[in-house]
Amino acid sequence: FQQFQRLFELLSLEPSLLSVLVDWLDKDTTPIAQDSEDSGYLSLEKPYRAANAPLVHLSELALLKGWDHDTVTTLAPFITALPEKTLINVNTAPAEVLAALVKGLPLLGAESLVASRGKDGFDTMDAFVTHSSLAGLEVKTTQATINSAYFALYTESQFAGRTIKLQTRLHRNPTNGKIRLISRDRSSKYLWPEATAE
């Protein structure tokens, strides 16, 4: 939660929206924010219930009370929805995510980390943790890694004068390297890099 607070601050997003997100994710029906559980959503003209479960798709964010289009598109490049809890890959995370990961790390320091890792990335977590930008800061290595198991493949094709964009989510088994299809999506504007300024 604290990492999200720091990310919201970095992106100049309204902090109170985090409570709405917590209500959407938690298992209970007791609202933290006003009207952000079932009672609030069921009173809408087109009613629905709070998920009270982890996000399945980023487009769910558009259903949250007070979360407008600008909020979702600002946040979308820095988060994802996966079928399990994963660690943050410090070799692929943007500077904003690194700054949110490490308490006290300014954005300039995070940008220095991104520049230092280059195309090859950090070989070990120790190489990341001992970087000069992180001097004197506590890095929770239980929340970070130098590898990824989930990947997004973006394809764009032209057919009959139309542009078709497709995002494919893949999982690579860290033990045997086998690739498994998780999902395919060509409906969401929040998932395509150009739409979210990645």
N, C-alpha and C positions, 0 to 999 in steps of 0.2 A: 504493500500500500504506500509506503514511504517513497518508493521508487516512482510510482505513478504520480505522487504529489510533486516530486522534483521535476518529472517530465512535463506535467501540466504547467508548472511555473516557467520552465524553459520555453514552452510554446505559447505562453501568455493566454492560457485557457482558464476559464472560470473554475476555481477550486471546488465550489459547491457541487459541480457536476459529478465529481468523484463519488459522492454519497449516493447519487442516483444510480451510478454504475454498480456500486456495492449492493444496493437493493435488488438490482436486476440479477446479480450473480449469486447472492447468498440464498440459503435454503429456506429461510423463514419468510413469513409474510408480514413482519413488523417493519414499517417504514422508518428509515433513518432520515431521509429527506421527505418533504411534503408530497403526498400523492404519488410516490414512486414505487408502490407495491400494487398488488391486484386491485385494491379499492380505487386507486387513481386511474389506472388504465381501463378498468371496466366501465368507468363513467364517461369515456370518450364516445364520440359519435360512431366510430367504428371500433368497438371494444376488443381488447385482447388482454391476456394475462402476462405478468412478469415471468421471465424464463425460470428464475430461481435455480439456475444451473450455469455452468461455464458457457461462454460464447461458442457457437458452432460456426458462425459466419460473421464477418465484420459488418455486414449490412444490418445486423441486429441493432447496432449502435444508433441507427436512425430512428428506432422505435422508442428510445429512452426519452423521458420527460426533460425538456430543455436542451436536448442535444440536436442542434440544427445542422444544416448541411455544412456550414463552414467549420463547425467543431469537428465533425466526423472526418472531413477531408484534410483538416490540419493534423489530426492525430493518426490517421490511417497509415502513413508511411513508416511509422515507428512501432507499430504493434501488429499482432497477427492472431488468428484463432486456429489452434491446433487441437487434435484429439487427446493430447496428454500434456502434462506440465513438462516444460523443457528449460534448459539453461540458456543464458544469453551467450551467443558466440561473439567473443570480443574481436574476432577477425573479420566479421561482416557487419556488426552493429554500427549504425551511424553515430556520429559524435554526440548527438542529443541523448541517445540511449545509454552511451557510456557515461555521460555526465549524470544521468539519472541513476545509473547502477552504483556509482561510487559517491558516497556522501562527501561533499566538500570539493568535488572536482569541478572546476569552472569549465565552461564550454570551450574556451581557448585551449585548456589543457587536454580536453577530450579530442579536439581537432588535431592537436599535436600527436596524440596516440594514433589517430587514423592515418596521419601522414607517415608516421614511423613504421607502421605495420606494412605499408606498401602493398604490392600485389600478392606477395608470398605470405604475409601475415606473421604473427608471432609463432615461433616453433613450440613453445611451451607456455603454460600459465605463469611460470616463474619469470619468463622474459617479459610478460605483460606487467606483472605485479611490481617488478623492480625497475620499470621505466621511470625516468626522472619526473615525469608529469604526475606520478602517483606518490612521490616522496612525502612521507608523513601522513598518508591517508590509509584508511582501513579498506581493504578490498575483500569482499566476501566471496572467496573462491568457490564456495558451495553453490553459488548462484551463476557462475560463469564457466565457460569452456572455450576451447580453441577449435572445436569441431561442430558440425551440424549433422543432424539425422534427417531433417526435413528440408525440402527444396521446392522452389517455385520455378516452373518453366513457362516462359511467355512466348507465344507464337502469334504471328500476324500474317494473314494471307488475303489475297485479293481474288474475288470471284464474282463474275457478272457485274463488275463495276462497284461492288461492295467490299468494304474492309471488314474482315472477321478477326476478332481478337479472342484468344483463348489462354486462360491460365490453368496450368496443370500442377497440382500439388503431389509431390512424391515423397516417399519415405525410404531411406536407405538403412537396412539392418546393419548396425555397427559391428555385429559379430561375423556375418557371412557376406556382407556387401550386397545382398539381394535388394532390388528395387521394387517397391510396392506402390501402386496407384492409390492415392487418397481421395482426390476429387478433380473434377474438371469444371471450369466456370467461365462463361462468356457473358454473364448477365450483369456483373457488378462493376460499377465505375470506381468503387473503392479499392479494387484489387489490381488495377492496371497501373504500372509505374508512372506513365505520363499523366494520368489523372490525379496522382497524389504527389507529384513533383519529387519523385525519388531520384 
